[in-house]
């Protein structure tokens, strides 16, 4: 297997996990909607597509935050950090 395709496996795995958690915890448990087993896979595919489109769109949002992320990285990687006082 080519190594450059491993990133797609990781993204697909993350989207599938996010879909499974959403369908099980939010749709079934929180809202009390019982999805039949034969329709669950169908609905899950559409939820996964929605998460994929959302994550793709967030790439362009993060691209616009370039200077904000650069400042954050210059601050030792944390925006709010607790540093001990130096002894006098």
PDB file with one MODEL, atoms N, CA, C and O in Angstrom:
MODEL        1
ATOM      1  N   UNK A   1       0.846  -1.184   0.000  1.00  0.00           N
ATOM      2  CA  UNK A   1       0.000   0.000   0.000  1.00  0.00           C
ATOM      3  C   UNK A   1       0.887   1.242   0.000  1.00  0.00           C
ATOM      4  O   UNK A   1       1.889   1.295   0.714  1.00  0.00           O
ATOM      5  N   UNK A   2       0.530   2.203  -0.775  1.00  0.00           N
ATOM      6  CA  UNK A   2       1.302   3.438  -0.813  1.00  0.00           C
ATOM      7  C   UNK A   2       1.053   4.237   0.446  1.00  0.00           C
ATOM      8  O   UNK A   2      -0.064   4.285   0.960  1.00  0.00           O
ATOM      9  N   UNK A   3       2.108   4.862   0.936  1.00  0.00           N
ATOM     10  CA  UNK A   3       1.992   5.589   2.205  1.00  0.00           C
ATOM     11  C   UNK A   3       1.203   6.880   2.077  1.00  0.00           C
ATOM     12  O   UNK A   3       0.655   7.357   3.070  1.00  0.00           O
ATOM     13  N   UNK A   4       1.128   7.467   0.874  1.00  0.00           N
ATOM     14  CA  UNK A   4       0.397   8.724   0.747  1.00  0.00           C
ATOM     15  C   UNK A   4      -1.115   8.525   0.815  1.00  0.00           C
ATOM     16  O   UNK A   4      -1.851   9.502   0.950  1.00  0.00           O
ATOM     17  N   UNK A   5      -1.589   7.302   0.728  1.00  0.00           N
ATOM     18  CA  UNK A   5      -3.016   7.032   0.853  1.00  0.00           C
ATOM     19  C   UNK A   5      -3.431   6.745   2.291  1.00  0.00           C
ATOM     20  O   UNK A   5      -4.622   6.626   2.579  1.00  0.00           O
ATOM     21  N   UNK A   6      -2.467   6.634   3.191  1.00  0.00           N
ATOM     22  CA  UNK A   6      -2.797   6.363   4.586  1.00  0.00           C
ATOM     23  C   UNK A   6      -3.558   7.505   5.235  1.00  0.00           C
ATOM     24  O   UNK A   6      -4.343   7.276   6.155  1.00  0.00           O
ATOM     25  N   UNK A   7      -3.343   8.724   4.775  1.00  0.00           N
ATOM     26  CA  UNK A   7      -4.069   9.855   5.352  1.00  0.00           C
ATOM     27  C   UNK A   7      -5.562   9.739   5.067  1.00  0.00           C
ATOM     28  O   UNK A   7      -6.380  10.153   5.889  1.00  0.00           O
ATOM     29  N   UNK A   8      -5.930   9.180   3.912  1.00  0.00           N
ATOM     30  CA  UNK A   8      -7.347   9.008   3.602  1.00  0.00           C
ATOM     31  C   UNK A   8      -7.981   7.960   4.502  1.00  0.00           C
ATOM     32  O   UNK A   8      -9.146   8.081   4.881  1.00  0.00           O
ATOM     33  N   UNK A   9      -7.215   6.931   4.842  1.00  0.00           N
ATOM     34  CA  UNK A   9      -7.712   5.924   5.772  1.00  0.00           C
ATOM     35  C   UNK A   9      -7.981   6.540   7.141  1.00  0.00           C
ATOM     36  O   UNK A   9      -8.985   6.235   7.786  1.00  0.00           O
ATOM     37  N   UNK A  10      -7.082   7.401   7.571  1.00  0.00           N
ATOM     38  CA  UNK A  10      -7.233   8.047   8.867  1.00  0.00           C
ATOM     39  C   UNK A  10      -8.450   8.951   8.889  1.00  0.00           C
ATOM     40  O   UNK A  10      -9.210   8.949   9.858  1.00  0.00           O
ATOM     41  N   UNK A  11      -8.643   9.720   7.836  1.00  0.00           N
ATOM     42  CA  UNK A  11      -9.802  10.622   7.759  1.00  0.00           C
ATOM     43  C   UNK A  11     -11.087   9.806   7.704  1.00  0.00           C
ATOM     44  O   UNK A  11     -12.058  10.136   8.385  1.00  0.00           O
ATOM     45  N   UNK A  12     -11.105   8.756   6.908  1.00  0.00           N
ATOM     46  CA  UNK A  12     -12.300   7.918   6.812  1.00  0.00           C
ATOM     47  C   UNK A  12     -12.606   7.260   8.144  1.00  0.00           C
ATOM     48  O   UNK A  12     -13.771   7.156   8.530  1.00  0.00           O
ATOM     49  N   UNK A  13     -11.584   6.818   8.846  1.00  0.00           N
ATOM     50  CA  UNK A  13     -11.786   6.208  10.153  1.00  0.00           C
ATOM     51  C   UNK A  13     -12.346   7.215  11.146  1.00  0.00           C
ATOM     52  O   UNK A  13     -13.244   6.890  11.923  1.00  0.00           O
ATOM     53  N   UNK A  14     -11.826   8.428  11.126  1.00  0.00           N
ATOM     54  CA  UNK A  14     -12.325   9.463  12.034  1.00  0.00           C
ATOM     55  C   UNK A  14     -13.771   9.823  11.721  1.00  0.00           C
ATOM     56  O   UNK A  14     -14.579   9.985  12.636  1.00  0.00           O
ATOM     57  N   UNK A  15     -14.104   9.949  10.446  1.00  0.00           N
ATOM     58  CA  UNK A  15     -15.480  10.276  10.072  1.00  0.00           C
ATOM     59  C   UNK A  15     -16.439   9.145  10.443  1.00  0.00           C
ATOM     60  O   UNK A  15     -17.553   9.405  10.900  1.00  0.00           O
ATOM     61  N   UNK A  16     -16.019   7.899  10.250  1.00  0.00           N
ATOM     62  CA  UNK A  16     -16.874   6.772  10.623  1.00  0.00           C
ATOM     63  C   UNK A  16     -17.085   6.710  12.130  1.00  0.00           C
ATOM     64  O   UNK A  16     -18.190   6.423  12.590  1.00  0.00           O
ATOM     65  N   UNK A  17     -16.048   6.975  12.890  1.00  0.00           N
ATOM     66  CA  UNK A  17     -16.185   6.983  14.350  1.00  0.00           C
ATOM     67  C   UNK A  17     -17.098   8.108  14.810  1.00  0.00           C
ATOM     68  O   UNK A  17     -17.947   7.909  15.679  1.00  0.00           O
ATOM     69  N   UNK A  18     -16.925   9.282  14.234  1.00  0.00           N
ATOM     70  CA  UNK A  18     -17.766  10.424  14.580  1.00  0.00           C
ATOM     71  C   UNK A  18     -19.229  10.156  14.232  1.00  0.00           C
ATOM     72  O   UNK A  18     -20.132  10.538  14.976  1.00  0.00           O
ATOM     73  N   UNK A  19     -19.454   9.499  13.101  1.00  0.00           N
ATOM     74  CA  UNK A  19     -20.809   9.149  12.695  1.00  0.00           C
ATOM     75  C   UNK A  19     -21.425   8.141  13.647  1.00  0.00           C
ATOM     76  O   UNK A  19     -22.586   8.275  14.034  1.00  0.00           O
ATOM     77  N   UNK A  20     -20.655   7.135  14.026  1.00  0.00           N
ATOM     78  CA  UNK A  20     -21.172   6.105  14.933  1.00  0.00           C
ATOM     79  C   UNK A  20     -21.540   6.706  16.284  1.00  0.00           C
ATOM     80  O   UNK A  20     -22.585   6.381  16.847  1.00  0.00           O
ATOM     81  N   UNK A  21     -20.693   7.572  16.798  1.00  0.00           N
ATOM     82  CA  UNK A  21     -20.976   8.213  18.084  1.00  0.00           C
ATOM     83  C   UNK A  21     -22.199   9.126  17.969  1.00  0.00           C
ATOM     84  O   UNK A  21     -23.046   9.151  18.863  1.00  0.00           O
ATOM     85  N   UNK A  22     -22.285   9.863  16.882  1.00  0.00           N
ATOM     86  CA  UNK A  22     -23.434  10.755  16.684  1.00  0.00           C
ATOM     87  C   UNK A  22     -24.730   9.966  16.603  1.00  0.00           C
ATOM     88  O   UNK A  22     -25.720  10.329  17.237  1.00  0.00           O
ATOM     89  N   UNK A  23     -24.730   8.899  15.834  1.00  0.00           N
ATOM     90  CA  UNK A  23     -25.948   8.109  15.668  1.00  0.00           C
ATOM     91  C   UNK A  23     -26.342   7.425  16.978  1.00  0.00           C
ATOM     92  O   UNK A  23     -27.519   7.389  17.335  1.00  0.00           O
ATOM     93  N   UNK A  24     -25.365   6.893  17.682  1.00  0.00           N
ATOM     94  CA  UNK A  24     -25.667   6.143  18.903  1.00  0.00           C
ATOM     95  C   UNK A  24     -25.982   7.063  20.082  1.00  0.00           C
ATOM     96  O   UNK A  24     -26.989   6.872  20.764  1.00  0.00           O
ATOM     97  N   UNK A  25     -25.141   8.043  20.321  1.00  0.00           N
ATOM     98  CA  UNK A  25     -25.279   8.860  21.527  1.00  0.00           C
ATOM     99  C   UNK A  25     -26.263  10.013  21.382  1.00  0.00           C
ATOM    100  O   UNK A  25     -27.048  10.267  22.295  1.00  0.00           O
ATOM    101  N   UNK A  26     -26.236  10.703  20.269  1.00  0.00           N
ATOM    102  CA  UNK A  26     -27.093  11.869  20.129  1.00  0.00           C
ATOM    103  C   UNK A  26     -28.474  11.519  19.590  1.00  0.00           C
ATOM    104  O   UNK A  26     -29.487  11.898  20.177  1.00  0.00           O
ATOM    105  N   UNK A  27     -28.514  10.805  18.487  1.00  0.00           N
ATOM    106  CA  UNK A  27     -29.807  10.516  17.869  1.00  0.00           C
ATOM    107  C   UNK A  27     -30.600   9.540  18.731  1.00  0.00           C
ATOM    108  O   UNK A  27     -31.771   9.776  19.028  1.00  0.00           O
ATOM    109  N   UNK A  28     -29.961   8.446  19.130  1.00  0.00           N
ATOM    110  CA  UNK A  28     -30.694   7.422  19.886  1.00  0.00           C
ATOM    111  C   UNK A  28     -30.876   7.793  21.352  1.00  0.00           C
ATOM    112  O   UNK A  28     -31.989   7.731  21.874  1.00  0.00           O
ATOM    113  N   UNK A  29     -29.798   8.174  22.017  1.00  0.00           N
ATOM    114  CA  UNK A  29     -29.867   8.394  23.464  1.00  0.00           C
ATOM    115  C   UNK A  29     -30.427   9.768  23.835  1.00  0.00           C
ATOM    116  O   UNK A  29     -31.358   9.857  24.636  1.00  0.00           O
ATOM    117  N   UNK A  30     -29.884  10.813  23.277  1.00  0.00           N
ATOM    118  CA  UNK A  30     -30.273  12.160  23.693  1.00  0.00           C
ATOM    119  C   UNK A  30     -31.661  12.549  23.197  1.00  0.00           C
ATOM    120  O   UNK A  30     -32.453  13.124  23.943  1.00  0.00           O
ATOM    121  N   UNK A  31     -31.952  12.236  21.945  1.00  0.00           N
ATOM    122  CA  UNK A  31     -33.227  12.647  21.382  1.00  0.00           C
ATOM    123  C   UNK A  31     -34.288  11.553  21.451  1.00  0.00           C
ATOM    124  O   UNK A  31     -35.463  11.813  21.194  1.00  0.00           O
ATOM    125  N   UNK A  32     -33.885  10.341  21.795  1.00  0.00           N
ATOM    126  CA  UNK A  32     -34.831   9.242  21.937  1.00  0.00           C
ATOM    127  C   UNK A  32     -35.411   8.740  20.629  1.00  0.00           C
ATOM    128  O   UNK A  32     -36.479   8.128  20.626  1.00  0.00           O
ATOM    129  N   UNK A  33     -34.740   8.982  19.532  1.00  0.00           N
ATOM    130  CA  UNK A  33     -35.214   8.522  18.229  1.00  0.00           C
ATOM    131  C   UNK A  33     -34.664   7.124  17.991  1.00  0.00           C
ATOM    132  O   UNK A  33     -33.449   6.921  17.995  1.00  0.00           O
ATOM    133  N   UNK A  34     -35.541   6.177  17.787  1.00  0.00           N
ATOM    134  CA  UNK A  34     -35.119   4.808  17.507  1.00  0.00           C
ATOM    135  C   UNK A  34     -35.048   4.608  15.992  1.00  0.00           C
ATOM    136  O   UNK A  34     -36.066   4.632  15.299  1.00  0.00           O
ATOM    137  N   UNK A  35     -33.829   4.412  15.496  1.00  0.00           N
ATOM    138  CA  UNK A  35     -33.614   4.218  14.067  1.00  0.00           C
ATOM    139  C   UNK A  35     -33.609   2.719  13.795  1.00  0.00           C
ATOM    140  O   UNK A  35     -32.852   1.983  14.428  1.00  0.00           O
ATOM    141  N   UNK A  36     -34.442   2.255  12.863  1.00  0.00           N
ATOM    142  CA  UNK A  36     -34.428   0.831  12.526  1.00  0.00           C
ATOM    143  C   UNK A  36     -33.071   0.405  11.965  1.00  0.00           C
ATOM    144  O   UNK A  36     -32.369   1.203  11.345  1.00  0.00           O
ATOM    145  N   UNK A  37     -32.714  -0.840  12.186  1.00  0.00           N
ATOM    146  CA  UNK A  37     -31.393  -1.336  11.768  1.00  0.00           C
ATOM    147  C   UNK A  37     -31.176  -1.213  10.268  1.00  0.00           C
ATOM    148  O   UNK A  37     -30.069  -0.904   9.827  1.00  0.00           O
ATOM    149  N   UNK A  38     -32.205  -1.448   9.487  1.00  0.00           N
ATOM    150  CA  UNK A  38     -32.039  -1.390   8.025  1.00  0.00           C
ATOM    151  C   UNK A  38     -31.881   0.044   7.527  1.00  0.00           C
ATOM    152  O   UNK A  38     -31.312   0.259   6.457  1.00  0.00           O
ATOM    153  N   UNK A  39     -32.367   1.018   8.272  1.00  0.00           N
ATOM    154  CA  UNK A  39     -32.209   2.428   7.893  1.00  0.00           C
ATOM    155  C   UNK A  39     -30.997   3.086   8.552  1.00  0.00           C
ATOM    156  O   UNK A  39     -30.563   4.152   8.116  1.00  0.00           O
ATOM    157  N   UNK A  40     -30.447   2.465   9.593  1.00  0.00           N
ATOM    158  CA  UNK A  40     -29.335   3.055  10.323  1.00  0.00           C
ATOM    159  C   UNK A  40     -28.102   3.267   9.465  1.00  0.00           C
ATOM    160  O   UNK A  40     -27.451   4.307   9.564  1.00  0.00           O
ATOM    161  N   UNK A  41     -27.772   2.298   8.627  1.00  0.00           N
ATOM    162  CA  UNK A  41     -26.600   2.432   7.751  1.00  0.00           C
ATOM    163  C   UNK A  41     -26.822   3.530   6.717  1.00  0.00           C
ATOM    164  O   UNK A  41     -25.903   4.278   6.384  1.00  0.00           O
ATOM    165  N   UNK A  42     -28.037   3.618   6.220  1.00  0.00           N
ATOM    166  CA  UNK A  42     -28.362   4.653   5.230  1.00  0.00           C
ATOM    167  C   UNK A  42     -28.231   6.049   5.847  1.00  0.00           C
ATOM    168  O   UNK A  42     -27.607   6.936   5.265  1.00  0.00           O
ATOM    169  N   UNK A  43     -28.820   6.233   7.018  1.00  0.00           N
ATOM    170  CA  UNK A  43     -28.720   7.526   7.700  1.00  0.00           C
ATOM    171  C   UNK A  43     -27.282   7.820   8.112  1.00  0.00           C
ATOM    172  O   UNK A  43     -26.835   8.965   8.048  1.00  0.00           O
ATOM    173  N   UNK A  44     -26.571   6.802   8.528  1.00  0.00           N
ATOM    174  CA  UNK A  44     -25.176   6.976   8.922  1.00  0.00           C
ATOM    175  C   UNK A  44     -24.304   7.454   7.781  1.00  0.00           C
ATOM    176  O   UNK A  44     -23.398   8.263   7.984  1.00  0.00           O
ATOM    177  N   UNK A  45     -24.569   6.961   6.585  1.00  0.00           N
ATOM    178  CA  UNK A  45     -23.795   7.406   5.420  1.00  0.00           C
ATOM    179  C   UNK A  45     -24.024   8.893   5.157  1.00  0.00           C
ATOM    180  O   UNK A  45     -23.088   9.614   4.813  1.00  0.00           O
ATOM    181  N   UNK A  46     -25.253   9.350   5.316  1.00  0.00           N
ATOM    182  CA  UNK A  46     -25.536  10.762   5.079  1.00  0.00           C
ATOM    183  C   UNK A  46     -24.957  11.641   6.177  1.00  0.00           C
ATOM    184  O   UNK A  46     -24.511  12.757   5.909  1.00  0.00           O
ATOM    185  N   UNK A  47     -24.960  11.152   7.399  1.00  0.00           N
ATOM    186  CA  UNK A  47     -24.327  11.895   8.493  1.00  0.00           C
ATOM    187  C   UNK A  47     -22.826  11.990   8.245  1.00  0.00           C
ATOM    188  O   UNK A  47     -22.218  13.034   8.481  1.00  0.00           O
ATOM    189  N   UNK A  48     -22.233  10.902   7.769  1.00  0.00           N
ATOM    190  CA  UNK A  48     -20.799  10.893   7.459  1.00  0.00           C
ATOM    191  C   UNK A  48     -20.478  11.867   6.327  1.00  0.00           C
ATOM    192  O   UNK A  48     -19.466  12.567   6.377  1.00  0.00           O
ATOM    193  N   UNK A  49     -21.326  11.913   5.321  1.00  0.00           N
ATOM    194  CA  UNK A  49     -21.123  12.873   4.218  1.00  0.00           C
ATOM    195  C   UNK A  49     -21.216  14.301   4.743  1.00  0.00           C
ATOM    196  O   UNK A  49     -20.431  15.160   4.344  1.00  0.00           O
ATOM    197  N   UNK A  50     -22.166  14.559   5.632  1.00  0.00           N
ATOM    198  CA  UNK A  50     -22.308  15.901   6.197  1.00  0.00           C
ATOM    199  C   UNK A  50     -21.074  16.291   6.998  1.00  0.00           C
ATOM    200  O   UNK A  50     -20.595  17.420   6.888  1.00  0.00           O
ATOM    201  N   UNK A  51     -20.549  15.361   7.810  1.00  0.00           N
ATOM    202  CA  UNK A  51     -19.327  15.649   8.565  1.00  0.00           C
ATOM    203  C   UNK A  51     -18.143  15.857   7.625  1.00  0.00           C
ATOM    204  O   UNK A  51     -17.295  16.711   7.884  1.00  0.00           O
ATOM    205  N   UNK A  52     -18.075  15.098   6.551  1.00  0.00           N
ATOM    206  CA  UNK A  52     -16.991  15.259   5.580  1.00  0.00           C
ATOM    207  C   UNK A  52     -17.018  16.610   4.910  1.00  0.00           C
ATOM    208  O   UNK A  52     -15.980  17.254   4.758  1.00  0.00           O
ATOM    209  N   UNK A  53     -18.203  17.049   4.505  1.00  0.00           N
ATOM    210  CA  UNK A  53     -18.337  18.367   3.873  1.00  0.00           C
ATOM    211  C   UNK A  53     -17.995  19.465   4.865  1.00  0.00           C
ATOM    212  O   UNK A  53     -17.330  20.441   4.517  1.00  0.00           O
ATOM    213  N   UNK A  54     -18.450  19.306   6.104  1.00  0.00           N
ATOM    214  CA  UNK A  54     -18.147  20.301   7.138  1.00  0.00           C
ATOM    215  C   UNK A  54     -16.645  20.395   7.393  1.00  0.00           C
ATOM    216  O   UNK A  54     -16.096  21.493   7.483  1.00  0.00           O
ATOM    217  N   UNK A  55     -15.984  19.247   7.509  1.00  0.00           N
ATOM    218  CA  UNK A  55     -14.539  19.274   7.758  1.00  0.00           C
ATOM    219  C   UNK A  55     -13.775  19.836   6.572  1.00  0.00           C
ATOM    220  O   UNK A  55     -12.757  20.504   6.752  1.00  0.00           O
ATOM    221  N   UNK A  56     -14.251  19.574   5.363  1.00  0.00           N
ATOM    222  CA  UNK A  56     -13.616  20.143   4.172  1.00  0.00           C
ATOM    223  C   UNK A  56     -13.755  21.658   4.160  1.00  0.00           C
ATOM    224  O   UNK A  56     -12.808  22.365   3.813  1.00  0.00           O
ATOM    225  N   UNK A  57     -14.928  22.162   4.535  1.00  0.00           N
ATOM    226  CA  UNK A  57     -15.147  23.615   4.578  1.00  0.00           C
ATOM    227  C   UNK A  57     -14.317  24.276   5.676  1.00  0.00           C
ATOM    228  O   UNK A  57     -13.885  25.419   5.527  1.00  0.00           O
ATOM    229  N   UNK A  58     -14.097  23.566   6.769  1.00  0.00           N
ATOM    230  CA  UNK A  58     -13.291  24.127   7.859  1.00  0.00           C
ATOM    231  C   UNK A  58     -11.836  24.326   7.452  1.00  0.00           C
ATOM    232  O   UNK A  58     -11.132  25.130   8.062  1.00  0.00           O
ATOM    233  N   UNK A  59     -11.379  23.612   6.437  1.00  0.00           N
ATOM    234  CA  UNK A  59     -10.010  23.819   5.936  1.00  0.00           C
ATOM    235  C   UNK A  59      -9.851  25.255   5.460  1.00  0.00           C
ATOM    236  O   UNK A  59      -8.823  25.887   5.706  1.00  0.00           O
ATOM    237  N   UNK A  60     -10.862  25.765   4.783  1.00  0.00           N
ATOM    238  CA  UNK A  60     -10.781  27.136   4.268  1.00  0.00           C
ATOM    239  C   UNK A  60     -10.907  28.169   5.385  1.00  0.00           C
ATOM    240  O   UNK A  60     -10.340  29.258   5.290  1.00  0.00           O
ATOM    241  N   UNK A  61     -11.636  27.838   6.427  1.00  0.00           N
ATOM    242  CA  UNK A  61     -11.731  28.740   7.574  1.00  0.00           C
ATOM    243  C   UNK A  61     -10.380  28.820   8.282  1.00  0.00           C
ATOM    244  O   UNK A  61      -9.918  29.908   8.628  1.00  0.00           O
ATOM    245  N   UNK A  62      -9.756  27.676   8.494  1.00  0.00           N
ATOM    246  CA  UNK A  62      -8.450  27.643   9.168  1.00  0.00           C
ATOM    247  C   UNK A  62      -7.393  28.344   8.326  1.00  0.00           C
ATOM    248  O   UNK A  62      -6.467  28.952   8.864  1.00  0.00           O
ATOM    249  N   UNK A  63      -7.531  28.259   7.014  1.00  0.00           N
ATOM    250  CA  UNK A  63      -6.584  28.939   6.130  1.00  0.00           C
ATOM    251  C   UNK A  63      -6.604  30.451   6.365  1.00  0.00           C
ATOM    252  O   UNK A  63      -5.566  31.106   6.268  1.00  0.00           O
ATOM    253  N   UNK A  64      -7.758  30.996   6.670  1.00  0.00           N
ATOM    254  CA  UNK A  64      -7.878  32.434   6.919  1.00  0.00           C
ATOM    255  C   UNK A  64      -7.328  32.820   8.293  1.00  0.00           C
ATOM    256  O   UNK A  64      -7.083  33.999   8.550  1.00  0.00           O
ATOM    257  N   UNK A  65      -7.134  31.847   9.168  1.00  0.00           N
ATOM    258  CA  UNK A  65      -6.622  32.117  10.511  1.00  0.00           C
ATOM    259  C   UNK A  65      -5.108  31.974  10.591  1.00  0.00           C
ATOM    260  O   UNK A  65      -4.567  31.761  11.676  1.00  0.00           O
ATOM    261  N   UNK A  66      -4.431  32.084   9.486  1.00  0.00           N
ATOM    262  CA  UNK A  66      -2.990  31.872   9.446  1.00  0.00           C
ATOM    263  C   UNK A  66      -2.216  32.724  10.429  1.00  0.00           C
ATOM    264  O   UNK A  66      -1.351  32.207  11.135  1.00  0.00           O
ATOM    265  N   UNK A  67      -2.500  34.014  10.497  1.00  0.00           N
ATOM    266  CA  UNK A  67      -1.749  34.884  11.399  1.00  0.00           C
ATOM    267  C   UNK A  67      -2.090  34.582  12.858  1.00  0.00           C
ATOM    268  O   UNK A  67      -1.228  34.696  13.729  1.00  0.00           O
ATOM    269  N   UNK A  68      -3.328  34.202  13.131  1.00  0.00           N
ATOM    270  CA  UNK A  68      -3.710  33.869  14.497  1.00  0.00           C
ATOM    271  C   UNK A  68      -2.971  32.620  14.956  1.00  0.00           C
ATOM    272  O   UNK A  68      -2.474  32.565  16.080  1.00  0.00           O
ATOM    273  N   UNK A  69      -2.902  31.633  14.099  1.00  0.00           N
ATOM    274  CA  UNK A  69      -2.195  30.405  14.452  1.00  0.00           C
ATOM    275  C   UNK A  69      -0.697  30.643  14.590  1.00  0.00           C
ATOM    276  O   UNK A  69      -0.042  29.999  15.410  1.00  0.00           O
ATOM    277  N   UNK A  70      -0.152  31.554  13.804  1.00  0.00           N
ATOM    278  CA  UNK A  70       1.265  31.855  13.900  1.00  0.00           C
ATOM    279  C   UNK A  70       1.582  32.509  15.242  1.00  0.00           C
ATOM    280  O   UNK A  70       2.592  32.177  15.861  1.00  0.00           O
ATOM    281  N   UNK A  71       0.753  33.414  15.692  1.00  0.00           N
ATOM    282  CA  UNK A  71       0.953  34.051  16.997  1.00  0.00           C
ATOM    283  C   UNK A  71       0.827  33.019  18.099  1.00  0.00           C
ATOM    284  O   UNK A  71       1.597  33.050  19.060  1.00  0.00           O
ATOM    285  N   UNK A  72      -0.107  32.124  17.987  1.00  0.00           N
ATOM    286  CA  UNK A  72      -0.295  31.081  18.998  1.00  0.00           C
ATOM    287  C   UNK A  72       0.949  30.198  19.083  1.00  0.00           C
ATOM    288  O   UNK A  72       1.376  29.844  20.182  1.00  0.00           O
ATOM    289  N   UNK A  73       1.522  29.846  17.970  1.00  0.00           N
ATOM    290  CA  UNK A  73       2.712  28.999  17.975  1.00  0.00           C
ATOM    291  C   UNK A  73       3.929  29.735  18.526  1.00  0.00           C
ATOM    292  O   UNK A  73       4.829  29.102  19.078  1.00  0.00           O
ATOM    293  N   UNK A  74       3.976  31.041  18.389  1.00  0.00           N
ATOM    294  CA  UNK A  74       5.089  31.794  18.932  1.00  0.00           C
ATOM    295  C   UNK A  74       5.000  31.913  20.447  1.00  0.00           C
ATOM    296  O   UNK A  74       5.995  32.205  21.111  1.00  0.00           O
ATOM    297  N   UNK A  75       3.823  31.690  20.984  1.00  0.00           N
ATOM    298  CA  UNK A  75       3.605  31.792  22.418  1.00  0.00           C
ATOM    299  C   UNK A  75       3.743  30.417  23.073  1.00  0.00           C
ATOM    300  O   UNK A  75       2.925  30.056  23.919  1.00  0.00           O
ATOM    301  N   UNK A  76       4.739  29.668  22.705  1.00  0.00           N
ATOM    302  CA  UNK A  76       5.028  28.337  23.239  1.00  0.00           C
ATOM    303  C   UNK A  76       3.873  27.359  23.038  1.00  0.00           C
ATOM    304  O   UNK A  76       3.748  26.399  23.798  1.00  0.00           O
ATOM    305  N   UNK A  77       3.038  27.578  22.046  1.00  0.00           N
ATOM    306  CA  UNK A  77       1.984  26.640  21.732  1.00  0.00           C
ATOM    307  C   UNK A  77       0.743  26.733  22.587  1.00  0.00           C
ATOM    308  O   UNK A  77      -0.180  25.938  22.415  1.00  0.00           O
ATOM    309  N   UNK A  78       0.694  27.674  23.497  1.00  0.00           N
ATOM    310  CA  UNK A  78      -0.511  27.790  24.319  1.00  0.00           C
ATOM    311  C   UNK A  78      -0.906  29.250  24.448  1.00  0.00           C
ATOM    312  O   UNK A  78      -0.059  30.133  24.580  1.00  0.00           O
ATOM    313  N   UNK A  79      -2.190  29.479  24.406  1.00  0.00           N
ATOM    314  CA  UNK A  79      -2.677  30.848  24.563  1.00  0.00           C
ATOM    315  C   UNK A  79      -2.739  31.250  26.028  1.00  0.00           C
ATOM    316  O   UNK A  79      -2.359  32.366  26.383  1.00  0.00           O
ATOM    317  N   UNK A  80      -3.208  30.366  26.865  1.00  0.00           N
ATOM    318  CA  UNK A  80      -3.307  30.644  28.294  1.00  0.00           C
ATOM    319  C   UNK A  80      -2.395  29.666  29.020  1.00  0.00           C
ATOM    320  O   UNK A  80      -2.705  28.481  29.144  1.00  0.00           O
ATOM    321  N   UNK A  81      -1.303  30.161  29.479  1.00  0.00           N
ATOM    322  CA  UNK A  81      -0.377  29.267  30.175  1.00  0.00           C
ATOM    323  C   UNK A  81      -0.041  29.857  31.545  1.00  0.00           C
ATOM    324  O   UNK A  81       0.041  31.073  31.720  1.00  0.00           O
ATOM    325  N   UNK A  82       0.142  28.983  32.477  1.00  0.00           N
ATOM    326  CA  UNK A  82       0.509  29.391  33.826  1.00  0.00           C
ATOM    327  C   UNK A  82       2.017  29.196  33.957  1.00  0.00           C
ATOM    328  O   UNK A  82       2.532  28.087  33.816  1.00  0.00           O
ATOM    329  N   UNK A  83       2.698  30.278  34.224  1.00  0.00           N
ATOM    330  CA  UNK A  83       4.153  30.196  34.361  1.00  0.00           C
ATOM    331  C   UNK A  83       4.519  30.595  35.785  1.00  0.00           C
ATOM    332  O   UNK A  83       3.957  31.553  36.316  1.00  0.00           O
ATOM    333  N   UNK A  84       5.434  29.890  36.402  1.00  0.00           N
ATOM    334  CA  UNK A  84       5.816  30.246  37.768  1.00  0.00           C
ATOM    335  C   UNK A  84       6.552  31.583  37.785  1.00  0.00           C
ATOM    336  O   UNK A  84       7.237  31.949  36.830  1.00  0.00           O
ATOM    337  N   UNK A  85       6.392  32.296  38.888  1.00  0.00           N
ATOM    338  CA  UNK A  85       7.118  33.556  39.058  1.00  0.00           C
ATOM    339  C   UNK A  85       8.586  33.279  39.280  1.00  0.00           C
ATOM    340  O   UNK A  85       8.965  32.288  39.904  1.00  0.00           O
ATOM    341  N   UNK A  86       9.380  34.144  38.773  1.00  0.00           N
ATOM    342  CA  UNK A  86      10.815  33.995  38.997  1.00  0.00           C
ATOM    343  C   UNK A  86      11.169  34.513  40.379  1.00  0.00           C
ATOM    344  O   UNK A  86      10.561  35.469  40.861  1.00  0.00           O
ATOM    345  N   UNK A  87      12.146  33.890  41.017  1.00  0.00           N
ATOM    346  CA  UNK A  87      12.574  34.317  42.345  1.00  0.00           C
ATOM    347  C   UNK A  87      13.304  35.637  42.272  1.00  0.00           C
ATOM    348  O   UNK A  87      14.071  35.878  41.340  1.00  0.00           O
ATOM    349  N   UNK A  88      13.070  36.487  43.245  1.00  0.00           N
ATOM    350  CA  UNK A  88      13.752  37.783  43.266  1.00  0.00           C
ATOM    351  C   UNK A  88      15.050  37.694  43.941  1.00  0.00           C
ATOM    352  O   UNK A  88      15.759  38.695  44.050  1.00  0.00           O
TER     353      UNK A  88
ENDMDL
END
